[in-house]
């Protein structure tokens, strides 16, 4: 096994085929095919499931991909450290949509100014999808709803979010979930931690929502609620950033459900130069820990 084989393997995974990867890294397809076969022989497993002209990662391939990415990242970091270079290269970062919209634009701008050689690529989505991105190696780190109880992940608390229920403008008072038992709600898809939090709020009061409509954006949720079609849960900071926030009524949750803490998480022991510089920036800006609630607990093994 050598680094060239690992680079070819990850290129084929990233680009979906031998031909696309060959064009990207400027090699002939036959060379990539040979090197992949040599790697599989060395490991004693098939890394890909071959279906006619299509390649899909095998279960062993998925497991090996994580190690391959980590090895290549460590090699890149070692080279940069020995050369005394500033942070550089790819830095794929994930975030909750609300965090990306409200909390981190200034931080990202400051990071880009300090480290212009870093190619920062931001992806947004629900916590579940972002955590999976970190675990798979697709993302170096991500802002997620925490704490994250996973033995492979570690991180720091960064933002406190006040969660509020929004309802049509002339809706009656909402003090508890039983006040809205059976009403329709708008939420992100099932792997969204905020949706789970909303459902837990209902369950704790022995209430149930009506139909759950899955939406792709907070703006869509706000529009539907404003039109009188149901309820939604969102961070107050996100709500206040959107035009039309005054067209709905706003109801804080009870104390035990009112606040959630956003964490920045990454794979345990996989802190690259790019990531360490980003965490340092968060600390310099006074974001980490101090702005999170003192009751938050660090990620720990399940």
N, C-alpha and C positions, 0 to 999 in steps of 0.2 A: 504494500500500500504506500502511495506517495501523494504529495500535495496536488500534483497535476490531476491524478485520478479523482481526488475529492473535488477539485474545482470543476472538472468535467461532469461529475455526478450531480453536483448542485446546479450546474448550468442546465442540464437536461431537465431536472425537476422544475426549475424556475421558468423555463421556456416551453415545456410541454412536449418536446420532441427532439430527436437527434438532429434533424435538419435545421430546426430553428436555433438550437444551441450552437451548432457548428457555425452557422452564419454569424451568430453573436460574438463568439470567441475566436473567429477567423481560423477555423480548422476544417478539414474535410470530414464529412460524416463518417466515413469508414474508420478514420482514426478514433473518433469518439466511441464508435461501436466496439472496437478492439479494446480500448482502455476500460470501458465499462465491464466487458466480459472478463478482463484480467482482474478487475477489482472484485467481481462476484466470485471468481475462482479462489482468490486469496481469502475472502471471507467465508467461503463455503456455503453461500446462500444466494438466492435470486433476489436482487434488489428491485426488480421491475416485473410486473405481470405483462407479458407481451400478447397483444391481441391484434393480429394482422399488422397494420402500420401504426397502431396506437400503443403507447406505453403508460402503464399505471404503476404507482409505487406499490410494492408488496408490503405486508405487515412488517417484515424485516427491514424493508427500505425506509418505511416511516420511522422506525426506531433508529436506524443508522443516520438518517438525515439530520437529526438533532445533534448527534456527535460530530458529523462532518461540518456543520455550520459553526459549532463551537470551536473546533480545531482551527478552521480557517480564520475565525475572528481572533483567536489567540495569536496566531501567526502574524496577522496584520498588526495587532497591537504590539507584539514583541518587536517587529521591524520598526514601527513608529517610535517606540521607546528607546531603542538602541540608537536610532538616528536623531533623537532629540526633537522629534517633530511635534507640532501642535495637533490636536484632534482633527481627524480628516476621514473622508470616506462616507459610506452609507450609514445612516442612523434612522432606521424605521421605528417610529414611535406611535403608539396607539393612545386613544383617548375616548372617554364618554363624549357624546355629542355636546352636552351642556357644558362640560369642562372646556372643550375645544372652542366653543363659541364665546364663553364669558370669562373664564379664568386664566387661560394660558396664552392668548395672542401676544401680550407684551413680553412674556417670558421667551416665547419662540423668537420674537424679533431681536431681543437682547442676545440670545444664544447665537443666532445667525450673525449678528454684528461681531461678537467675540470670536467666533470660529467659522470664518467664511469658507473654509475648506471642507466643512462637514455638509453632506447632502442629507438634510433632514426631511424625511418623508412621513407626513402625518396621516394616519388612518383613523376613522371614527366608527363607533358601533357600540352595542350593548356590552356590559361587563363580561358576560360569558364568552362572547366572540373575541374580545380583546385579550382575555386570559388565555384562551386557546391559542391566539396568535403568539403570545409570549412563550407558552409551553412548546409550541411547534418550532420555535426559532424564527418565525416570520417577522416578529417584532422583538426589538431589543428590550423594550420596557413599555408600560402602558399605565395611564391613569384609569383606575377602576373604582367601583364602590367597594369599600373594605370594612373591616379587615378581611384579608384573603387567607383562609385556612387551608393551605396546601403545602406539603413538605418540600416541594421543589422551589417555591417562590419565597422571596423576601422583599421588603420595601419600607417606605416611610409614609406616614400620614401627611397630607398636604393641605386639603381644603375641607372646611366644614360647610355642609349644605343644609339649609332649612327646607324641609319638604312641605308643600302646601297642596291642598285639594282645590282645584278650580271648578266652578260651577256656573251655570247661566246667571246672568246679572241679577235677576229677581228670584233666584232660588231661595228657599227657606234656610234657616240656620243649620249648619252642619257642625255638631259638637262631637259626634261619634258615628261609627259606621252604620249603626241601626237607623240613623236619620236618612240614610240613602240606600237602604236595603233594596235590592232588586233593580237599581238604576244602572243604565248602561255606562261603561267606562271606555276610555281610549288609552291605549298603552302601546309600547313597543312590543316586539315579538317575545316569545316565551323565555329566551335566555337573557332578558333584561332584569337586572337586580332591582331596579326601581319598580318594575311591574310586580316582582315577587313581594316587595315591601308593601305595595298597595294591597295585594291580596291578603297578606298577613294582617294588615290593619282591619280588613273585613272579617277575617277568621277570628281575630281576638275578641270581636264583639258579637260572635255567632251570627254574623250577617253574610250575605253573598251578593256579589255584583250581578247585574243582569248580563247582557251580552257584552263580550269583550271585543272591541274593534281594534285590530292591529294597525298601527300607523307607522310611517317612516320618518316623521319629523315632529318636533314640538310645535312648529308653526301650524301643521295640519291639525294637531290636537286642539290648539287654541281656537282655530277657526271653527271646528266642530262644536266645541263647548260654547263658544260665543253664539253660535246659531241655535243653541238650546237643545242639542242632541245628546248630552250626557255629561260625564265628569272626567277629569284627568288629574294625575299626580305629577308634579314636577318641582325642581328646585326653584325657590323664590328668585334667586339670582338670574336664572334663565328666563323666567316669566317677565321680570322687570326689564330685561334687555329687548323684548319683542314689541313691535308696534301692535296696538290692539290690546295690550295687557289690562287696560281699564274697562274693557267690554265684558269682563267676567267678574264674578265675586270670588274672593280668596278666603280660604278657611285653613288655619294652622291645624296640624295634627296634635293629638295628646302628647304629653312630654316624652313617653317611652318610644314614640314613633317619629317625633318631630325632626330630629337631626340625624344625618348620615355623614360619614367621613370619607372623602375621596383619598385614595392611596396611589402612590406611584410604585409599581411592582416590577420586578425583573427576576430572572432565574437566579437561584441561589448560587453564589460563587462565580457568576458570569458578568462581572462589572467591567465593561470596556472603558477605554479612555474617553470615548464620546459620552458614555453614560455617566461616568464619574464627574465629568465637567458639567453635565446638565444638573446632577444632584447638587454639586457645589454652587451652581447658580441659584437653585431653589433656596439653599441655605443662606446665601448672600442677600437674597431678596427678602429674607425673613418669612418664607412661605412654609417650610417644613416644620412639623411638630407644633410650633407656637400657635398656628392658626387652627389646628385640629383640637377637638375636645379632649380634655385631659383623661376622659374615661376610655378613649380608644385603646385597643390592645394590638400589639404587633402581630403580623402573620405568624402562625405556628403550625406544626404538623397536626394533621387530623388524627 
